[in-house]
Every structure is written in structure tokens, then in C-alpha cells.
């Protein structure tokens, strides 16, 4: 019996269309704990399957619905071939996800919001492009036929097509900082769109861009963007305030945590940047209107194909972060004590994003893995 395979694009389309299927993750529990496909089920069958044993998989299969396909998933798409064969023998319509979770790193979905929610002729539309396999959140923001993109992390064609579908022309591409967990698509997107590339002022990158400094304002369509310097996660980190209604916070502030301060400089730099982060949060962001809707650049959770925007009012986020009730010293100590393992390959990714190393033809092995830009809660 031939083993059927399903590509990442096919699985992404099926989940986006809410088709009935079961995604069954057969990786070890430790791998699944921080990086998984939304709404997938799990059986720790990896070692057993390679020993030729099927008891755990068969027990799990007894509880699976038989009226829908099962897509087996592992890290690289090899163990899942064995699992799919076993499931076929048990009578399921079973597939193996080609390339496994490494390939799933490229998967994405979208959710949309309108600012203000009541709409109107001056409303700004926000398309949140969620790289569900990596936890990256980027934004296509449109107004009066023009659009900007903030922190692009998937293929440029995705943003270009989303813009075309809405009758928008991408005129500016912005980065909140030099990223360490994924290769930025900003340069490629700006080039393909004929758009202006803007980054916070710094001496790190070795390619042409327009610097956007603290307090600078720019326009697109009928909308305005104001830059707010918020160092901490990196020294150049910037947030962007759109129409005084939405705050795009990069890796400075997440919905349930704050950015880690240790991914670039060695030695005592993390403590110095943790102090910067404290003042960016307490002095800059906490002084803004609490009604602002916060759109972060990352999430540590798998992003469901539910169309629900990952965002929250600033006042709710600030009130829900115990770290922000601390004074500077205890805050720095707490942040430094909650730093998770570094993102895989982050040194090489930073070099690429700084223009100091060439981009490999296949980014998936470089970028695969969970998002680790936030301090642990």
C-alpha cells in the first residue's frame, strides 16, 4: 500500500478551510511541548516506531474519529511515514506531512482588524500575517489604497498578493529591530514592491535603508505612523503607533510577557538592556493611552486558523504583567532569571539580517524551532 503524503501548503489550506481532519503528532513529548501544530493530537511514539513497535500508536488510534483523514507529523517527515503506514493498516485514510515540523515552519494564516472598529471612510485595515509554524506575527496595514508592512517574516509574494487582493500598493516596509529568531524578508519585499525600507537608526546593518528615529512621523494613504524608541530587547528597538489607535510593539511587549534582552551582546550587556527595557515599558509605553490596541511581533503559542486577531488593549496587558509591578532592580533580576534557551541558529540569523552573511537557498533548517523571544512567564 503506497504511503500518501500531504504538503505543508495542502495542510495549511485544509486547516484554513476548516476541513475535518486529525493532525497526529508522533514526536517525543519534549519536542512537542514548545512547538506544535494548532489543535493537533499527540502520541509519544517516536522511539517505539523506530523499534518496530506500534502499541502506543494503536491505542491512540482507537480514540481517533474514522470519518476524516489523519495527518501524521514528526520533525523531518520520516517517522511520520511509518506512522501513516500503520494508520493505513488500521483502516484510516492516513497521510504523512512532507518535511515534518521543519517544513511546517513556513506555514501561515491571517486575521484582520479595522481601526477604529466602527469603520468609516478613514478606517485603517490591519491584516495580521501569522507564521503559525514559527510564532512570528507581521502586519500589512492599508489605508486609502496604500499600505505598509511591519516586520515581514514570510515570503514577499504573500504580502504582495494580500495587498493586490485588497487593491493596495505597498509603499513602505518597516522593521521594529534587527531580528534574531527568523530571517527578515523586509529587504526582499521592499525591492519587489518598489517600496521604501525603514529601520531604526543603528550601526549594525550593512545595506541601504532610511532611518526612522524616535518621534518621526510618516504617512501612507490617509493614515499616520509615529515611531517610539523602546530599547531593551535590542538597543535599536522601536514601536510604531498608527493613527493613535494601534501600537505595533515588535519584541518589546507581548500580550503575556516582555522581550528578552540577551540575544546580541555578551558580558554585562543583558543587564544594561534589561534596565533599558524597564524604562521603555514604565516610562514610554505605560504613559500611552490604555485603550491602544497592542499588536506584538511574536507569540510563543501555536497560532490557530481561527481568524481571531492576536492583540489586546495596552491597559489590560500592563495590568496582567506582574513584572511591571516591580522596581527597576527587582525587574532586572527577574527578567535575567527567566531567560529561556537561545533560539536555534540565532547567531547566523542575526548575521544574515545585518547583511553580514548570505542567505541560504533553503531557510527552513535555519529557522525551524519554537519562538523564544520572550522571557518566561
Secondary structure, 3 states (H helix, E strand, C coil): CCCEEECHHHHHHHHHCCCCEEEEECCCHHHHCCCCCCCCEECCCHHHHHCCCCHHHHHHHCCCCCCCEEEEECCCCCHHHHHHHHHHHCCCCEEEECCHHHHHCCCCEEEEEEECCCCCCCCEEEEEEEECCCCEEEEEEEECCEEEEECCCCCHHHHHHHHHHCCCEEEEEECCCCCCCCCCCHHHHHHHHCCEEEECCCCCCCCCCEECCCCCEEEECCEEEEEEECCCCCCCCEEEEECCCEEEEECCECCCCEECCCCCCCCCHHHHHHHHHHHHHHHHHHHCCCCCEEEECECCCCCCCCCCCCCEEHHHHHHCCHHHHCCHHHHHHHHHCCCCCCCCCHHHHHHHHCCCCCCCCCCHHHHCCCCCCECCC
